[in-house]
Amino acid sequence: MRLNSKISLFFLAIAATLVAVLVAISLYAFRSFSIASATEHIRTAAEIVRVHLTESMINGVIDQRQQFLKRLTEVQGLKSAYVIRSPLVDQQFGKASKGEVPPDEIEQQVLQDGQPQFRVIENGDDLIFRGTIPYIASARGLPNCLQCHQVRDGDVLGAVTMTMSIAPLRQQAILTVAGIVGAVSLFVLLLFVLLRHLLRPISDTANAVEEAVHQAIEGNFKGHVNKQTGDEIGQIAFDMNRLLAFLDEGLNRIGRDVAQLTGRAPKPGENLLTATIDMVEGLTKASHFKQAIEEDEAKIEVYQRLAATLEDEFKLTEFSIYEVAHDKNEMSTLIVDGTLNAPCRWCNPHILDRPETCRARRTGHLVDGIVQPDICYAFKPPAEGGDYGYLCFPIIQSGVVGSIVQLVVRGEDKERVEAALPYINVYLREAAPVLEARRLMESLKESTLRDPMTGLNNRRFLEEYVETLVANVRRKRSHLAILMLDMDYFKMVNDTYGHDAGDSVLKAVAQIMKQAVRTSDMVIRYGGEEFLIVLQDTCGDSAFQVAENIRLAVEKLRINVGGTVLQKTISIGMADYPDDSDTFWQTVKFADVALYRAKETGRNRVVRFVPEMWTDKHEY
């Protein structure tokens, strides 16, 4: 209910109550006044009758009292008047004369106790007031009652009963009360009109404020409250308009700034306040995400956290994260549908070997397969089909595409994902510099663990990786075959043809070694022209055969250096971990001992370590 209606109803209720109380009081007052007036009127008439009866008795004309009473009713406006004698008078003077009536119950009571009785009697449309006044014998004054009556002082000699109509008084009272009610009602009406006039600015301002607040809740802060007065109500309207203008300007400014950060364009008719809150919450979550990934140690942890965000925050379960290796001109799958190192599922696998066939990798721009489903030919959903769309986001690192996040969206989720697209971009934008920093750190670390000339890992890499390597062997209870390799007469190449020729020989031999072993095996440039190969899960004849293949390949190698063809050989020593030693570095020493035995016995051969070769019993 509106304020105006409430106050009006309250005022009307108070006014109605006031009028009702006033009518009740007026009627009660008029009734009391009428009864009191009629009572005094009857008392006066009774006193006149008493005096007349006394004089009539003295003058001996008491038998004419009925005519007097009749004339009395005409003069005094009484309806009736008659005298009742008490038994004491009957005893002295005999029964009542003709024309007198016997006493009724009221009159008997008055004759008995000497107390006057008054009654108001409804008689049809007439209202009768009846009074019965006792006559008490008294010895005071002259003449007095005891001069004629043989009674005691205080005895009841009789009573007079009179009736009179008070209907005119009642009618007059009703008319008077009606006039009062009319006057009061007119006054109340004038007050009500004045109150409505005073309340209208308050009500209009309150309604306008309510409407403006409702619009503000819905995001519209352009509401206006008309200033109707110059008092506090007008000041409220003025301040409300200032507040709305301030909020509208502030939220629009905040919305524009946040929209620039998120890249989210405002939608027509959207709730500005809700949209701004959503954007700020999204940026806050993205900020927490950035803080978390900045504290992650490895690059893969950043990718895993990004995948978890796609699943938890955006409710996406089908997506792929690819990493681009520019030095190898290839791509690799890091996470597919939340699974680490899973095979390529949503695209043609040939993009891994030919990254240029990936549109996002080639262009560096967002590929929107929701709006244009056929824009990328590499997208290959599962054979069971379905209404699939896709979004491919390139993550730029050092000016080039370093990784790609592909979101696969089913038909029923397309609208939801497109609405979340600006926020997904924020997360990817926050992740890009962190991923670039991790990639640079890994590249820097890799450069310290890799020989720049041959591209092989160096000895420092082996020192950092050896604990993991040994732990895997112990867990799987497998073997490591350790090959120590050294070029034969390599110093002669440097002295005769120069160091450039020597570098060419080392590069060619390193390439042979990498081709002769598996990806899981390690080929390390141990120092100078010396190499070390660790064959995982290999021992005995298998390891010997790998070493022999390398020796033969080097022996057949022909290297053209400045018009001269060089042919070199290599000596190899082999040991087994943990059969030959229960420590890794001791096994490396045993392989080195076997290498020296190969050198001593003619070079260009593979020698397997046996305990008899170890004469120094000190542990390495």
PLY file of the C-alpha trace (Angstrom):
ply
format ascii 1.0
element vertex 620
property float x
property float y
property float z
element edge 619
property int vertex1
property int vertex2
end_header
0.00 0.00 0.00
1.28 3.46 -0.91
2.33 5.95 1.79
-0.38 8.39 0.70
-3.07 5.73 1.03
-1.76 4.61 4.40
-1.76 8.12 5.85
-5.19 8.86 4.34
-6.67 5.68 5.79
-5.05 6.38 9.14
-6.40 9.94 9.16
-9.90 8.79 8.17
-9.84 6.11 10.87
-8.81 8.69 13.51
-11.46 11.13 12.23
-14.17 8.45 12.25
-13.20 7.42 15.77
-13.22 11.05 16.89
-16.67 11.66 15.40
-18.02 8.46 16.97
-16.65 9.44 20.38
-18.02 12.97 19.96
-21.49 11.63 19.03
-21.44 9.22 21.96
-20.41 11.94 24.41
-22.95 14.38 22.98
-25.80 11.90 23.14
-24.86 10.89 26.66
-24.63 14.51 27.72
-27.98 15.36 26.13
-29.61 12.32 27.72
-28.19 13.17 31.13
-29.24 16.78 30.74
-32.77 15.78 29.63
-33.20 13.39 32.55
-31.79 15.90 35.01
-34.02 18.65 33.60
-37.12 16.41 33.66
-36.28 15.31 37.19
-36.04 18.88 38.45
-39.20 19.74 36.55
-41.14 16.91 38.24
-39.67 17.76 41.68
-40.83 21.33 41.26
-44.30 20.24 40.19
-44.47 17.79 43.11
-43.59 20.59 45.52
-46.39 22.71 44.04
-48.81 19.81 44.47
-47.69 19.38 48.11
-48.25 23.03 48.90
-51.65 22.96 47.19
-52.70 19.81 49.06
-51.65 21.36 52.37
-53.63 24.52 51.71
-56.62 22.48 50.44
-56.69 20.51 53.66
-56.52 23.65 55.74
-59.26 25.29 53.65
-61.36 22.10 53.52
-61.35 21.72 49.74
-59.14 18.67 49.52
-61.77 16.86 47.49
-61.06 19.22 44.56
-57.47 18.12 44.14
-58.15 16.14 40.95
-59.18 19.30 39.11
-56.02 20.98 40.32
-53.87 18.11 39.12
-55.55 18.23 35.71
-54.96 21.96 35.42
-51.39 21.40 36.57
-50.65 19.06 33.70
-51.90 21.70 31.31
-49.80 24.47 32.81
-46.58 22.56 33.45
-46.60 20.49 30.28
-47.01 17.27 32.16
-48.73 14.33 30.57
-50.28 13.08 33.82
-50.26 13.66 37.55
-51.99 11.81 40.37
-51.65 11.39 44.13
-51.29 8.11 46.01
-52.22 7.99 49.69
-50.29 5.91 52.18
-51.98 3.37 54.52
-51.41 5.80 57.42
-53.67 8.39 55.79
-56.26 5.71 54.97
-56.31 4.70 58.62
-57.01 8.24 59.73
-59.28 9.47 56.96
-60.68 6.33 55.37
-60.18 4.89 51.88
-59.38 7.05 48.94
-62.08 9.00 47.28
-63.37 8.39 43.81
-60.90 9.03 40.98
-57.79 7.86 42.81
-55.87 4.84 41.53
-54.28 2.09 43.58
-50.47 2.24 43.83
-48.36 0.10 41.51
-45.09 -1.66 42.42
-42.98 1.46 42.01
-45.35 3.55 44.08
-45.58 0.87 46.76
-41.81 0.87 46.99
-41.76 4.66 47.31
-44.44 4.54 50.03
-42.44 1.92 51.84
-38.92 3.40 51.78
-39.71 7.09 51.17
-37.20 7.34 48.26
-38.23 8.97 44.94
-38.19 6.80 41.84
-37.57 7.95 38.26
-37.98 5.90 35.07
-37.57 6.46 31.32
-40.17 4.52 29.42
-40.31 3.85 25.68
-43.90 4.21 24.47
-43.89 3.66 20.71
-42.37 6.74 19.13
-42.76 8.67 22.37
-40.23 8.75 25.21
-41.87 9.12 28.65
-40.14 10.23 31.81
-41.93 9.13 34.98
-41.26 10.34 38.50
-42.80 9.28 41.80
-42.05 11.73 44.65
-42.94 10.75 48.27
-44.51 13.19 50.74
-42.78 12.89 54.14
-44.53 14.08 57.32
-42.67 16.94 58.99
-43.23 19.03 62.14
-41.20 21.97 60.77
-42.93 25.18 59.75
-46.47 26.43 60.03
-48.67 24.99 58.91
-47.09 21.55 59.04
-48.22 18.00 58.38
-48.60 16.97 61.99
-51.28 19.58 62.56
-53.72 17.50 60.46
-52.21 14.01 60.35
-51.84 11.78 63.30
-48.47 10.38 62.27
-44.89 10.66 63.37
-42.32 12.97 61.97
-40.77 11.26 58.95
-43.64 8.94 58.08
-44.67 8.72 54.42
-48.06 10.32 53.91
-48.33 9.57 50.21
-46.71 10.19 46.83
-47.37 12.01 43.65
-46.66 10.33 40.29
-46.07 12.51 37.26
-45.15 11.73 33.68
-43.84 13.97 30.95
-42.70 13.45 27.38
-38.99 14.05 26.71
-39.23 13.06 23.02
-38.88 16.73 21.97
-35.69 16.92 23.98
-34.45 13.76 22.30
-35.30 15.16 18.88
-33.58 18.38 19.73
-30.55 16.42 20.95
-30.41 14.41 17.73
-30.59 17.56 15.63
-27.93 19.22 17.73
-25.63 16.19 17.54
-26.23 15.99 13.78
-25.22 19.62 13.47
-22.09 19.01 15.52
-21.22 15.93 13.47
-21.78 17.87 10.26
-19.56 20.71 11.42
-16.88 18.32 12.62
-17.12 16.31 9.39
-16.73 19.46 7.33
-13.72 20.43 9.40
-12.26 16.92 9.00
-12.84 17.08 5.25
-11.01 20.39 5.07
-8.16 18.91 7.12
-8.12 15.84 4.85
-7.87 17.98 1.72
-5.10 20.01 3.32
-3.32 16.84 4.45
-3.56 15.35 0.95
-2.15 18.56 -0.45
0.74 18.43 2.01
1.31 14.73 1.49
1.27 14.79 -2.31
4.89 16.00 -2.70
6.01 13.40 -0.15
4.05 10.65 -1.87
5.14 11.68 -5.37
8.76 11.94 -4.26
8.60 8.56 -2.49
7.05 6.93 -5.57
9.65 8.52 -7.83
12.47 7.38 -5.53
11.01 3.86 -5.46
10.83 3.77 -9.26
14.37 5.12 -9.57
15.66 2.50 -7.13
13.91 -0.30 -9.04
15.45 0.95 -12.27
18.85 1.16 -10.58
18.54 -2.44 -9.40
17.93 -3.38 -13.03
21.04 -1.45 -14.06
19.39 1.78 -15.27
20.71 4.77 -13.32
19.15 7.43 -15.55
16.02 7.81 -13.43
15.00 11.29 -12.27
13.04 12.52 -9.23
11.17 15.81 -9.71
11.86 18.42 -7.04
8.39 19.72 -6.02
9.15 21.63 -2.81
11.95 23.62 -1.26
11.96 21.78 2.05
13.54 18.49 3.16
11.47 16.53 0.61
12.83 18.68 -2.20
16.35 18.22 -0.84
15.86 14.43 -0.85
14.82 14.60 -4.52
17.85 16.78 -5.34
20.29 14.49 -3.51
18.72 11.39 -5.09
19.28 12.84 -8.56
22.89 13.64 -7.69
23.41 10.10 -6.40
21.89 8.53 -9.53
24.02 10.72 -11.79
27.16 9.87 -9.80
26.42 6.13 -9.90
25.59 6.24 -13.61
28.79 8.07 -14.47
30.93 5.95 -12.14
29.54 2.61 -13.25
29.79 3.55 -16.91
33.40 4.54 -16.40
34.15 1.37 -14.46
32.25 -0.69 -17.03
34.22 0.85 -19.91
37.54 0.26 -18.16
36.68 -3.31 -17.20
35.29 -3.97 -20.69
38.61 -2.86 -22.14
40.41 -5.31 -19.87
38.11 -8.19 -20.74
37.35 -7.26 -24.33
33.68 -7.75 -23.54
31.30 -5.51 -25.49
28.21 -4.29 -23.58
24.94 -5.88 -24.62
21.83 -3.79 -25.37
19.47 -3.61 -22.43
21.72 -5.54 -20.04
21.90 -4.74 -16.35
24.93 -2.46 -16.11
25.44 -3.10 -12.40
25.22 -6.90 -12.72
27.43 -6.91 -15.81
30.05 -4.77 -14.05
29.97 -7.01 -10.97
30.39 -10.11 -13.17
33.30 -8.54 -15.03
35.03 -7.47 -11.81
34.53 -10.94 -10.31
35.94 -12.47 -13.48
39.00 -10.21 -13.34
39.45 -10.99 -9.65
39.43 -14.73 -10.34
41.82 -14.21 -13.26
44.11 -12.25 -10.94
44.10 -15.12 -8.43
44.81 -17.49 -11.33
47.79 -15.40 -12.43
49.15 -15.27 -8.88
48.88 -19.06 -8.65
50.62 -19.78 -11.98
53.38 -17.28 -11.20
54.23 -19.43 -8.19
54.15 -22.70 -10.16
57.58 -24.17 -10.69
57.36 -25.83 -14.10
55.68 -24.94 -17.36
53.57 -28.10 -17.36
52.12 -27.08 -13.99
50.89 -23.84 -15.57
49.23 -25.81 -18.37
47.64 -28.18 -15.85
46.27 -25.26 -13.84
44.91 -23.72 -17.03
43.19 -27.00 -17.89
41.72 -27.21 -14.39
40.37 -23.68 -14.78
38.69 -24.58 -18.07
37.04 -27.54 -16.37
36.07 -25.94 -13.05
35.40 -22.31 -13.92
33.97 -22.67 -17.42
32.58 -26.23 -17.18
34.46 -27.41 -20.29
35.42 -31.07 -20.53
36.45 -31.36 -24.19
39.51 -29.33 -25.11
43.12 -29.69 -26.24
46.28 -27.79 -25.32
49.11 -27.92 -27.87
52.68 -26.67 -27.56
54.65 -25.46 -30.56
58.37 -26.34 -30.82
59.77 -23.81 -33.29
63.28 -25.27 -33.29
61.85 -28.61 -34.45
58.96 -27.20 -36.50
56.47 -29.46 -34.78
53.60 -29.42 -32.30
52.87 -31.73 -29.40
49.73 -32.45 -27.36
50.15 -31.53 -23.72
46.61 -32.07 -22.39
43.57 -33.51 -24.17
40.20 -33.54 -22.39
41.96 -33.10 -19.06
44.39 -36.01 -19.63
48.12 -35.30 -19.67
50.08 -36.40 -22.78
46.98 -37.92 -24.39
46.98 -38.49 -28.18
45.52 -35.94 -30.57
41.72 -36.39 -30.64
39.96 -33.35 -32.08
42.26 -32.53 -34.98
43.98 -34.40 -37.80
47.20 -35.75 -36.22
49.26 -34.50 -39.16
49.23 -31.01 -37.56
51.78 -32.34 -35.07
54.37 -32.90 -37.84
53.15 -30.08 -40.07
52.17 -27.20 -37.76
51.49 -24.91 -40.71
48.28 -26.89 -41.40
46.92 -25.60 -38.05
45.13 -22.35 -38.85
45.61 -20.86 -35.37
49.35 -21.69 -35.51
49.71 -20.28 -38.99
47.73 -17.03 -38.56
48.18 -16.27 -34.87
44.47 -15.28 -34.72
41.47 -16.75 -32.96
39.79 -19.43 -35.05
36.03 -19.35 -34.40
34.60 -22.66 -35.53
31.28 -21.86 -33.88
30.43 -19.03 -36.26
32.25 -20.68 -39.22
32.34 -24.45 -38.65
34.37 -25.17 -41.82
36.99 -22.47 -41.37
39.74 -24.93 -40.35
40.17 -28.13 -42.38
42.33 -29.73 -39.68
39.42 -30.04 -37.22
38.29 -33.67 -37.19
35.71 -34.57 -34.52
35.09 -38.23 -33.58
33.48 -40.47 -36.16
30.27 -40.81 -34.14
29.50 -37.24 -35.17
27.50 -34.64 -33.34
26.92 -30.90 -33.41
30.42 -29.73 -32.53
31.88 -26.24 -32.69
35.38 -25.22 -31.77
37.43 -22.22 -30.70
41.21 -22.20 -31.13
43.14 -19.58 -29.15
46.80 -18.95 -30.08
48.94 -17.97 -27.09
51.64 -15.59 -28.29
55.08 -15.98 -26.74
58.01 -13.78 -27.83
56.01 -12.58 -30.82
55.16 -16.06 -32.16
52.54 -18.70 -31.37
53.96 -20.70 -28.48
50.92 -22.79 -27.66
47.30 -23.28 -28.73
44.21 -23.89 -26.60
41.39 -25.57 -28.50
37.89 -25.65 -26.97
35.39 -28.12 -28.39
31.80 -27.00 -27.79
28.64 -29.02 -28.20
25.56 -27.39 -29.70
23.71 -26.79 -26.42
26.74 -25.07 -24.88
27.66 -22.73 -27.75
25.78 -19.70 -26.45
27.18 -20.14 -22.93
30.77 -20.51 -24.14
30.49 -17.52 -26.49
29.28 -15.43 -23.54
32.31 -16.59 -21.52
34.72 -15.95 -24.40
35.99 -12.55 -23.07
36.80 -14.09 -19.69
38.58 -17.07 -21.28
40.68 -14.55 -23.23
41.60 -12.85 -19.94
42.87 -16.12 -18.47
44.87 -16.91 -21.61
46.26 -13.38 -21.68
47.36 -13.73 -18.05
48.91 -17.13 -18.77
50.87 -16.00 -21.85
53.68 -14.02 -20.12
54.03 -16.66 -17.41
54.33 -19.43 -20.01
56.84 -17.34 -21.94
58.90 -16.81 -18.80
58.81 -20.54 -18.01
59.77 -21.38 -21.60
62.69 -18.98 -21.49
63.82 -20.40 -18.16
63.61 -23.93 -19.51
65.49 -22.87 -22.64
68.14 -21.24 -20.51
68.39 -24.28 -18.30
68.49 -26.55 -21.35
71.27 -24.46 -22.85
73.36 -25.08 -19.73
72.63 -28.83 -19.99
73.26 -29.21 -23.73
76.41 -29.12 -25.83
75.85 -26.28 -28.33
77.99 -27.78 -31.09
76.66 -31.35 -31.27
73.21 -30.71 -29.73
73.81 -33.55 -27.28
73.24 -33.31 -23.55
76.36 -32.54 -21.57
77.85 -33.98 -18.41
75.98 -31.50 -16.18
72.71 -32.86 -17.54
73.73 -36.37 -16.49
74.65 -35.14 -13.03
71.21 -33.55 -12.55
69.28 -36.47 -14.02
71.21 -39.37 -12.50
69.12 -39.63 -9.30
65.89 -39.91 -11.30
67.55 -42.42 -13.62
68.76 -44.62 -10.77
65.42 -44.40 -8.98
63.61 -45.66 -12.10
66.01 -48.61 -12.42
65.50 -49.60 -8.81
61.72 -49.23 -9.02
61.48 -51.33 -12.21
64.37 -53.64 -11.20
65.88 -53.21 -14.63
69.39 -52.55 -16.02
71.37 -49.71 -17.55
74.03 -50.38 -20.14
76.67 -47.67 -19.99
78.83 -47.11 -23.08
81.94 -44.94 -22.88
83.12 -43.93 -26.41
86.26 -42.12 -27.58
87.40 -41.16 -31.08
90.66 -42.84 -32.16
93.54 -40.46 -32.97
91.23 -37.46 -32.90
94.00 -35.01 -31.90
95.66 -35.71 -35.25
92.57 -34.35 -37.04
92.71 -31.06 -35.15
96.45 -30.73 -35.60
96.40 -31.59 -39.31
93.13 -30.14 -40.60
92.21 -27.65 -37.89
89.51 -27.46 -35.25
86.73 -26.81 -37.79
87.42 -30.20 -39.31
87.44 -31.75 -35.87
84.07 -30.13 -35.09
82.62 -31.54 -38.31
83.78 -35.02 -37.36
82.26 -34.74 -33.86
78.94 -33.52 -35.26
78.77 -36.39 -37.74
79.62 -38.97 -35.11
77.07 -37.46 -32.68
74.39 -37.80 -35.38
75.25 -41.48 -35.87
74.97 -42.09 -32.13
71.52 -40.44 -31.90
70.25 -42.48 -34.82
71.58 -45.73 -33.36
69.72 -45.50 -30.03
66.12 -45.09 -28.91
64.47 -41.87 -27.83
64.48 -43.04 -24.23
68.25 -43.56 -24.29
70.69 -40.77 -23.52
73.65 -39.69 -25.64
75.97 -37.32 -23.76
79.08 -35.47 -24.83
81.22 -36.31 -21.84
84.15 -34.11 -22.76
86.33 -33.34 -25.79
86.02 -36.28 -28.20
84.64 -38.54 -25.47
80.96 -39.56 -25.36
78.76 -41.51 -22.94
75.62 -43.44 -23.88
73.09 -44.74 -21.34
70.88 -47.52 -22.72
67.81 -47.94 -20.51
66.34 -51.39 -19.80
69.23 -52.95 -21.74
72.05 -55.29 -20.76
74.36 -58.08 -22.02
74.33 -59.01 -25.71
71.70 -56.41 -26.65
73.86 -53.60 -25.34
76.95 -55.07 -26.99
75.14 -55.23 -30.32
74.15 -51.53 -30.09
77.78 -50.62 -29.36
79.00 -52.73 -32.26
76.51 -51.07 -34.61
77.80 -47.66 -33.61
81.41 -48.76 -34.12
80.69 -50.11 -37.58
78.68 -47.01 -38.57
81.57 -44.73 -37.53
84.05 -46.93 -39.34
82.03 -46.59 -42.55
81.57 -42.85 -42.14
83.18 -40.61 -44.75
83.51 -36.94 -43.92
84.37 -34.39 -46.61
86.45 -31.57 -45.11
87.86 -28.94 -47.48
88.17 -31.37 -50.37
89.66 -34.08 -48.14
87.70 -37.18 -47.16
88.27 -38.22 -43.56
87.60 -41.67 -42.15
87.75 -42.28 -38.39
87.17 -45.11 -35.96
85.93 -45.21 -32.40
86.69 -47.32 -29.33
83.94 -48.31 -26.91
83.95 -49.57 -23.33
80.79 -51.11 -21.87
79.61 -51.80 -18.29
76.32 -52.85 -16.70
74.47 -51.22 -13.83
73.76 -52.69 -11.33
75.45 -56.01 -12.24
78.97 -54.56 -12.38
78.47 -52.12 -9.50
75.66 -51.05 -7.21
76.58 -47.37 -7.73
76.06 -45.54 -10.98
79.28 -43.55 -11.05
81.35 -46.63 -10.23
79.74 -48.32 -13.23
80.71 -45.31 -15.38
84.27 -45.74 -14.14
84.17 -49.42 -15.09
83.00 -48.50 -18.61
85.91 -46.04 -18.79
88.30 -48.82 -17.72
86.90 -51.05 -20.50
87.43 -48.16 -22.97
91.09 -47.91 -22.05
91.43 -51.65 -22.51
89.96 -51.21 -26.01
92.56 -48.51 -26.71
95.37 -50.73 -25.41
94.31 -53.71 -27.48
94.31 -51.96 -30.86
91.38 -49.45 -30.89
88.27 -49.59 -33.10
86.63 -52.21 -30.96
84.04 -52.81 -28.22
85.25 -54.16 -24.88
82.94 -55.47 -22.18
84.09 -54.78 -18.61
85.09 -57.76 -16.48
86.22 -57.58 -12.83
89.79 -58.59 -13.75
90.25 -55.21 -15.47
89.86 -53.32 -12.20
93.12 -53.31 -10.29
92.51 -50.18 -8.21
90.23 -51.34 -5.42
89.29 -47.84 -4.29
85.72 -46.92 -4.90
85.17 -44.27 -7.59
0 1
1 2
2 3
3 4
4 5
5 6
6 7
7 8
8 9
9 10
10 11
11 12
12 13
13 14
14 15
15 16
16 17
17 18
18 19
19 20
20 21
21 22
22 23
23 24
24 25
25 26
26 27
27 28
28 29
29 30
30 31
31 32
32 33
33 34
34 35
35 36
36 37
37 38
38 39
39 40
40 41
41 42
42 43
43 44
44 45
45 46
46 47
47 48
48 49
49 50
50 51
51 52
52 53
53 54
54 55
55 56
56 57
57 58
58 59
59 60
60 61
61 62
62 63
63 64
64 65
65 66
66 67
67 68
68 69
69 70
70 71
71 72
72 73
73 74
74 75
75 76
76 77
77 78
78 79
79 80
80 81
81 82
82 83
83 84
84 85
85 86
86 87
87 88
88 89
89 90
90 91
91 92
92 93
93 94
94 95
95 96
96 97
97 98
98 99
99 100
100 101
101 102
102 103
103 104
104 105
105 106
106 107
107 108
108 109
109 110
110 111
111 112
112 113
113 114
114 115
115 116
116 117
117 118
118 119
119 120
120 121
121 122
122 123
123 124
124 125
125 126
126 127
127 128
128 129
129 130
130 131
131 132
132 133
133 134
134 135
135 136
136 137
137 138
138 139
139 140
140 141
141 142
142 143
143 144
144 145
145 146
146 147
147 148
148 149
149 150
150 151
151 152
152 153
153 154
154 155
155 156
156 157
157 158
158 159
159 160
160 161
161 162
162 163
163 164
164 165
165 166
166 167
167 168
168 169
169 170
170 171
171 172
172 173
173 174
174 175
175 176
176 177
177 178
178 179
179 180
180 181
181 182
182 183
183 184
184 185
185 186
186 187
187 188
188 189
189 190
190 191
191 192
192 193
193 194
194 195
195 196
196 197
197 198
198 199
199 200
200 201
201 202
202 203
203 204
204 205
205 206
206 207
207 208
208 209
209 210
210 211
211 212
212 213
213 214
214 215
215 216
216 217
217 218
218 219
219 220
220 221
221 222
222 223
223 224
224 225
225 226
226 227
227 228
228 229
229 230
230 231
231 232
232 233
233 234
234 235
235 236
236 237
237 238
238 239
239 240
240 241
241 242
242 243
243 244
244 245
245 246
246 247
247 248
248 249
249 250
250 251
251 252
252 253
253 254
254 255
255 256
256 257
257 258
258 259
259 260
260 261
261 262
262 263
263 264
264 265
265 266
266 267
267 268
268 269
269 270
270 271
271 272
272 273
273 274
274 275
275 276
276 277
277 278
278 279
279 280
280 281
281 282
282 283
283 284
284 285
285 286
286 287
287 288
288 289
289 290
290 291
291 292
292 293
293 294
294 295
295 296
296 297
297 298
298 299
299 300
300 301
301 302
302 303
303 304
304 305
305 306
306 307
307 308
308 309
309 310
310 311
311 312
312 313
313 314
314 315
315 316
316 317
317 318
318 319
319 320
320 321
321 322
322 323
323 324
324 325
325 326
326 327
327 328
328 329
329 330
330 331
331 332
332 333
333 334
334 335
335 336
336 337
337 338
338 339
339 340
340 341
341 342
342 343
343 344
344 345
345 346
346 347
347 348
348 349
349 350
350 351
351 352
352 353
353 354
354 355
355 356
356 357
357 358
358 359
359 360
360 361
361 362
362 363
363 364
364 365
365 366
366 367
367 368
368 369
369 370
370 371
371 372
372 373
373 374
374 375
375 376
376 377
377 378
378 379
379 380
380 381
381 382
382 383
383 384
384 385
385 386
386 387
387 388
388 389
389 390
390 391
391 392
392 393
393 394
394 395
395 396
396 397
397 398
398 399
399 400
400 401
401 402
402 403
403 404
404 405
405 406
406 407
407 408
408 409
409 410
410 411
411 412
412 413
413 414
414 415
415 416
416 417
417 418
418 419
419 420
420 421
421 422
422 423
423 424
424 425
425 426
426 427
427 428
428 429
429 430
430 431
431 432
432 433
433 434
434 435
435 436
436 437
437 438
438 439
439 440
440 441
441 442
442 443
443 444
444 445
445 446
446 447
447 448
448 449
449 450
450 451
451 452
452 453
453 454
454 455
455 456
456 457
457 458
458 459
459 460
460 461
461 462
462 463
463 464
464 465
465 466
466 467
467 468
468 469
469 470
470 471
471 472
472 473
473 474
474 475
475 476
476 477
477 478
478 479
479 480
480 481
481 482
482 483
483 484
484 485
485 486
486 487
487 488
488 489
489 490
490 491
491 492
492 493
493 494
494 495
495 496
496 497
497 498
498 499
499 500
500 501
501 502
502 503
503 504
504 505
505 506
506 507
507 508
508 509
509 510
510 511
511 512
512 513
513 514
514 515
515 516
516 517
517 518
518 519
519 520
520 521
521 522
522 523
523 524
524 525
525 526
526 527
527 528
528 529
529 530
530 531
531 532
532 533
533 534
534 535
535 536
536 537
537 538
538 539
539 540
540 541
541 542
542 543
543 544
544 545
545 546
546 547
547 548
548 549
549 550
550 551
551 552
552 553
553 554
554 555
555 556
556 557
557 558
558 559
559 560
560 561
561 562
562 563
563 564
564 565
565 566
566 567
567 568
568 569
569 570
570 571
571 572
572 573
573 574
574 575
575 576
576 577
577 578
578 579
579 580
580 581
581 582
582 583
583 584
584 585
585 586
586 587
587 588
588 589
589 590
590 591
591 592
592 593
593 594
594 595
595 596
596 597
597 598
598 599
599 600
600 601
601 602
602 603
603 604
604 605
605 606
606 607
607 608
608 609
609 610
610 611
611 612
612 613
613 614
614 615
615 616
616 617
617 618
618 619
